[in-house]
Amino acid sequence: MSIPIADVGYTEAVWVMVVKSVIIFLGVFAIVPILTVAERKLIGRFQNRYGPNRVGPVGLMQPLADIIKLAGKEMFRPQAAVPFLFAIAPAIVIFSAIVTLAILPFGNVQDGIGLYGIDVSIGILYFFAFGSLSFYGLLLAGWSSGSKYSFLGAMRSAAQLISYEVSMGLSLLGVVMMTGSLSLTAVVGGQGELWNVIPQIVGFLIFMVAGFAETNRAPFDLPEADAELVQGYMTEYGGMRFGSYLLAEYLEIFVVSGIAVTFFLGGWMGPGPGWLDPVWMVAKTLSLVTFFIWVRATLPRLRYDQLMSFGWKGLLPLATLNILVTAVIVTVS
Amino acid sequence: MEARLNTEHTDWSAFPYLENAEDVISVQRGPKPGGIGGAYRAFGETLRGLRTTFGRVIEGPVTIQYPEEKTAVYPRFRGRHKLHRFEDSGLEKCVGCSLCAAACPADCIRVVSDENDPENRISAGERYAEVYEINLSRCIFCGYCEVACPFDAITMGHDYEMSDYNRSDLIFTKEMLLAEPIDRSPLRMEGE
């Protein structure tokens, strides 16, 4: 079975690209508020309770109430803060989270329209570039707040970044070598016979673990650490700036799950006609998001030194070994 | 993990004086963390943890949706007090002896008694309670008043929803205590 691989640099009319990006943006933005309420309801279920069920039918209007509450709040700025950086930091975070949506492929080229934002030739490097940029947002937020809790949170996120982003990149390299292309559509196209999760199970596990660290989710939520750092880098934020950090966090979870699905779980592949492809993609991504929530309900937060030694002594050698073995197999066969 | 009596792997030659001691317990410690074995065990424990939390999903919520659903109380539950009348004559049981006020450790009962008018009796005894007030914001629901009462005139009821906006509204007068409570709390059935 051969699947046509989308050309990298495939050009479309400008209006098509505008319409596509608006649809993807609005679609994902409709999903994110549902994710926030889904997370709270699921965590409730994992703890033998219901979760929010008072606002609207079965609590589905909860995100609306949250957003109205946040929008109505004062955007407080501490006196010691650096005003410009303090204001721009949440913008950087949310920008880099949204921009990464563009490369998630929701389907192959159908009727001359690629069901993705853009198929850039650097592919996955684009994801890493903007993933690193979002850490600038966290660092600037922590530094410019003029608060020690924020600063500690920012330092932790910096340390976490250098510990995990290397392993994350290396975990995807195995797939890139097997496919022979950085393009995400090509990566999905190469999984027609066998999803990469089977030959690259080690890479998948490493990517998921690093993904938890990348999105600052439990058990790697040290930069936020509600218990000891009172939300870390976003301690001093209020109102919609605070809300935008939350929004960015859920967007990042969605994006990281989407990348994991694209690289390891066959992307848009699934039974049914071609127009079902985006449905498959979103369904797979949402089930990975559910896994993120499940893990948050299960695991306690790691201690700082455990996090570091796990990243450097555990994940990094494992990821290196994984690409070494993959390289040998790819070269031999 | 319980400390088990395990003498299998102990080298007893180092402790000649303990050779035949039966009550020596060698403590078994868990494997050291770290290394490949540690990573393997951590992975296994993570999966076990995921199974545990998923089991909670299958169990389902145990929440009682309080304002809509109420917890049933036991028959001996000590809720808001009730004053009683004789069922046949309709006279109050309370004779205003103030024993409940004397027994009350929180000092929340106030009784002012008066002589009964023989033409128009209020209680069955010689005297009756002209004023009978319980300050529920002070009451500790110990039930001593119920025990002290020689005529079973005051008992502890089953009502537990007594919040109010003013402290003065929590002083219950005789009329309020004599009246049947509007919202009855569900009573727990036998064997429930």
Chai-1 contact restraints between the chains, C-beta under 6 A:
chainA,res_idxA,chainB,res_idxB,connection_type,confidence,min_distance_angstrom,max_distance_angstrom,comment,restraint_id
A,R45,B,V57,contact,1.0,0.0,6.0,A-B,restraint_1
A,F46,B,T53,contact,1.0,0.0,6.0,A-B,restraint_2
A,F46,B,R56,contact,1.0,0.0,6.0,A-B,restraint_3
A,F46,B,V57,contact,1.0,0.0,6.0,A-B,restraint_4
A,N48,B,R56,contact,1.0,0.0,6.0,A-B,restraint_5
A,N48,B,P61,contact,1.0,0.0,6.0,A-B,restraint_6
A,N48,B,V62,contact,1.0,0.0,6.0,A-B,restraint_7
A,R49,B,P61,contact,1.0,0.0,6.0,A-B,restraint_8
A,R49,B,T63,contact,1.0,0.0,6.0,A-B,restraint_9
A,Y50,B,P61,contact,1.0,0.0,6.0,A-B,restraint_10
A,Y50,B,T63,contact,1.0,0.0,6.0,A-B,restraint_11
A,A297,B,T53,contact,1.0,0.0,6.0,A-B,restraint_12
A,T298,B,G49,contact,1.0,0.0,6.0,A-B,restraint_13
A,T298,B,L50,contact,1.0,0.0,6.0,A-B,restraint_14
A,T298,B,T53,contact,1.0,0.0,6.0,A-B,restraint_15
A,G314,B,A39,contact,1.0,0.0,6.0,A-B,restraint_16
